[in-house]
Amino acid sequence: MTRVQQEKVYEGVLYQLKSYIEENQLKPGDKLPSERELSEQLNVGRSSIREAFRAMELLGLIETRRGEGTFMRAYRPYHMVELLSNFLLNETRTKEELMTAKQMIEKEVLLIVKGKLSDHQFTEIRKILKNHPSGERHQQLFQYFFEIGDQPLLLSMWQFISGFTHTVHNIHYEDEWYEEMLKALERREALEILQLFR
């Protein structure tokens, strides 16, 4: 499936969920169908449902309760989902801005942890880089940085932006990028960290 097709599926799922909420007049506390049920109803993959649920959860429209399911949260205008999908997925300029925002937050957390990393933490960073496949290591690595830096709000913002960024960009970081990042952190060099994102 091409990236354009993925965008269409993802956008379609958001519209379908929005329609379902409006047609069933769901109120805060009402339960949504499961990912499996929605996948069958809408004839799309569960991963597309999961991605749409994540976007809606980050907007505060729904909440997932472990072992119970997905429920409506406090009222927010549901047209936000429509605006968001149009804004984020259709505008070329916005796609570039998403990448810029993602990199700004990554840059910030590296500057925060610079000079605070212990030998043990450097060992953990190297383990993440070695033991995770290339598609996962960036996510795992930066999640670790946010934990070290004690930045839960920045982590939430980054996860939100990162989730959308990956639907419109095929992002790949070479091994050399991570090597340069490690060197910059070991040397505690802010300028070298900034140069990683040029």
N, C-alpha and C positions, 0 to 999 in steps of 0.2 A: 504494500500500500504506500503510495506517495505521500509526502508531507501535506500536500494540498488536500488529498483525500482524507487524511487523518484529521485535518482541521475541520473539514465538512462534517465528518462523523461526530467529532467532539462538540462542535457548535450545534449540530442537530440534537444531540443528547441533552444539552442545556435547554434548548427550546422545548423539547418533549417533556422534560421535568417541570419546567415552568408551566406548561399547559396542564400537566397532571395536577399540580398544586392548585392552579386557578379553577379547573373544572371540578375538582373534589372539594373546593373551598376549605383546604386544610388550615387548621389553626395551630398556634403554639401547643406542643405536646402531642399532636397527631403523628402517627407512625407512617413512614413511607414504605413502599414495597422493598424487598431485599434486592441486592445487586443481581442475584440470579433471576428473580422474577422480572425485574426491569430489563435485564439483558434479553430475556425471552420475549417480553412484550414489545420492545423497541427494535428487536432483531439486530442488536449491536453487541460487540464484545464486552465482557465484564470490566476489562481494563478501561474502556471509555466511560462506563458508568462510574467506576471508582474515581477517575480523574474529574468528572463533573461533580461528584459528591464532594471531593476535596475542595474544589473551587467554591462550592456553595457553603461548605463548612467554614472556610476561611472568611467568607463574607458575613458569617453569622446567621445564615438562613436556616441551617440544619445543624444537628449535633448527633454524633454517633455514641451510643452507650454500649460498652463492651458486653456481649452476650445477650443484648436486648434488641438492637437494631438501630435504625436511623429515624430521627424525629425532627419535626419542625421546631424551630426556636422562636424567640421573640420576633414580633413582626418587623420586617424590613420590606421596602417596596420591591416586589419581585421583578420589576422591569430592570433592576440593577443587573440581573444575570444576563438579560438580553443586551444591555448596553456594554457590559463587560466583555461578553463574547465578541461583539462587533468591534469594540475598541481594541481589544488585545489581539484578535486573530486576523483582522482584515486590513489594518493600517500598516503599511511598510515602515513608516517612521516610528510607529509604536513598537514594532518588532525590534528595531535598533535601540529604542529607549529601554526596552525590557532588558536587553543584554547589558546596556550601560548601567542600569540600576543594580542588576545582579553583580556585576564586577565591582561597583562602588561598595556594596556591602561586604563582599569578599575581601576587598582591599582593606576596609575598615577593621574587620576582625583580625586580619594578619598584623595590622599595626597595633591592635590592642594586646595580642598575645606575645608580640615581639619583646624579647627581654624577660619574659616570665616563664619560659618553657624549661622544665627540668630535663635531666638526662633521660629519666624514665619516660617522660612525655615524648621526647624525640624518638626513643625506641618504639613507642606505640605508633607514632606517625609513620615510621618506616615499615612497621608491620601492616598498617592499613594499605600503604602503597604497594606492598609486595603481595598481600593475600587477597586483595579484592580485584575482580575483573575491571578492565578500564571503564566500563559503563557505570560502575558503582563507586569506584574509589573516590571520585571528586565529591560525591554526596557524603560519603562516610567521613572523609577527611575534614570537610568544612563543618560538618555537624560536630565533630570532635573539637575543632577550634572554638566553636560557639560555646560548648560546654566548658572548656578550659577558661575562656574569657568571661564566663558567667554572664552571657548576653542572651537571655531567653526571648526578649522582644525582637532583637536583630535576627535571631534564628527563625522566628515566626515569619518575619518579613521576607527573609531570604528563601524560606521554603515556599512561600506563596508565589514570589516572583520567579523562582527557579522552576516551579511546577509549570507555569505558563510558558516560560522561556523554552523549555524542552519540547513543547508542543509545536513551536514554530521555528526552532533552530536545531540543526544537527551539530551538537557541540562535542568536540573532541580535544583533549589536552594530551600533548606528547609527553613522553617520559622526561624529556629535557626540561619541560616547563616545571615539573615537580622538583627536579634536581636543583634548578635555579631558585625555586621557592625555599627549599630546605637550606641552601647556602645563605640566602638572604636572612632567614630566621636565625641561623647559627651565628651569623655576623652581626645580627641586630641592626641591620641596615635598612632604614625607612626608604631611602632612595631606591635601593634595589627592589624592594617590595613594590613600590609605585611603578617601576619600569616593567614589572611582570605583566601589567595590564595596559601597556601602550598599544 
